[in-house]
Amino acid sequence: MASNKTNRVEVPEAKAAMDRFKTEVASELGVNLKEGYNGDLTSKEAGSIGGEMVRRMIKSQEEQMK
């Protein structure tokens, strides 16, 4: 039976790029993101990182489609 894990990255290089992207966004937002476990982040902090990542990816895709 197939795994239901939805957040896996199929391409190892993509995982490294997403980690760099996440770190860059967190830094710009002033969120102290460290390598490894970040369970001390508030939901608001974690959500702000993910939300900004999505906004930037959508913006990039829209620009490519022009």
FENKAUR-V67711 format. One line per field, one symbol per residue. phi: phi as a letter, one per 40 degrees, with the letter a starting at -180 (. if undefined). Layout:
phi: ???
//
This chain:
phi: .cccccbcbcbdcccccccccccccdcccgcccbcgcbccccccccccccccccdcccdccccccc
//
